[in-house]
Amino acid sequence: MRKIILMMSVSLDGYFEGPHREIDWHMVDDELHRYFNQRIKAMGAFLSGRLTHQLMADFWPTADSDPDSPEVVREFAGIWRDMPKYVFSRTLEHADWNATVVREVVPEDIRALKEQAGGDLAVGGAELAAEFMRLDLIDEFHLCVHPVLIGRGRPLFLEADRLTRLRHAETRTFGNGVVLLRYERVSSDSL
């Protein structure tokens, strides 16, 4: 069965974006971008909220048309364009770039999607990730911790009503100081 994977970059103090939605503190160099490309290329689909999808759609569909773009950027543009996407939105009528609009996060529908053939599913977008966490739908957490303290902004993890136990699966340090922390959710069966 496919897994739902939350992949996010966070500051050391736990924010995924600054107070004005800025992410200019992300330290994505070629090495880290190659890692993202490799990991994402094996995915089966992107699950994102409206805002995340629109931000991605504003840049990635044509990012490989600029001959001055780095190879890792051109490669990701093709990956993003071709990847099936599920955009969760109550207001969006249509989404381009191989995307299907989904109105609500229905756990039974998400479980049915996981049972389909193909690669794992990458969930992105703050509100969508929070909803998936609230519904206990995330199987793995891939956090790239950037060596920066931004002081304030939007925290990745909001208050929760339940304890979620995780098992360490991987740690990797990149040359720029970013550290990947990968955890798998521990099922209640294995406690």
KAUR-V982093 format. One record per pair of residues at least 6 apart in sequence whose C-alpha atoms are under 8 Angstrom apart, sorted by the first residue. I is the first residue (numbers start at 0). J is the second residue. Records with the same first field share a line. If there is no record, write none. Layout:
I: J  J
//
This chain:
0: 113  114  115  116
1: 113  114  115  116  117  118  119  120
2: 113  119  120  137  138  139
3: 113  119  120  121  122  136  137  138  139
4: 119  120  121  122  137  138  139  140  141
5: 121  122  123  128  137  139  140  141  142
6: 121  122  123  140  141  142  143
7: 15  123  141  142  143
8: 15  25  142  143  144  145
9: 15  16  142  143  144  145  155
10: 144  145  146  147  148  149
11: 144  145  146  147  148
12: 147  148  149  150
13: 154  155  156
14: 149  151  152  153  154  155
15: 22  152  153  154  155
16: 22  152  153  154
17: 149  151  152  153
18: 151  152  153
19: 152
20: 152  153
24: 147
25: 145
26: 145  175  177
28: 175
29: 71
30: 173  174
31: 173
32: 71  72
33: 71
36: 71  74  75  78
39: 78  121
40: 78
41: 118  119
42: 117  118  119  120  121
43: 82  83  117  118  119  120
44: 82  83  84  85  118  119  120  121
45: 82  83  84  85  120  121  122  123
46: 84  85  86  87  120  121  122  123
47: 84  85  86  87  122  123  124  127
48: 86  87  88  123  124  125  126  127
49: 86  87  88  91
50: 124
51: 123  124
52: 86
56: 96
59: 75  76  79  80
60: 76  77  79  80  96
61: 76
62: 68  72  73  76
63: 72  73  74  76  77
64: 73
80: 96  97
81: 96  97
82: 97
83: 97  98
84: 96  97  98  99
85: 98  99  100  101
86: 94  98  99  100  101
87: 100  101  102  103  104  127
88: 100  101  102  103
89: 101  102  103
91: 100
92: 100
93: 99  100
94: 100
104: 130  131
106: 134  136
109: 136
113: 119  120
122: 128
125: 155
129: 156  157
131: 137
133: 159
137: 184
138: 183  184
139: 181  182  183  184
140: 180  181  182  183  184
141: 179  180  181  182
142: 179  180  181
143: 177  178  179  180
144: 177  178  179  180
145: 176  177  178
146: 176  177
163: 184  185
164: 184  185  186
165: 182  183  184  185
166: 182  183  184  185
167: 180  181  182  183
168: 180  181  182  183
169: 179  180  181  182
170: 178  179  180  181
171: 178  179  180
172: 178  179
173: 179
//
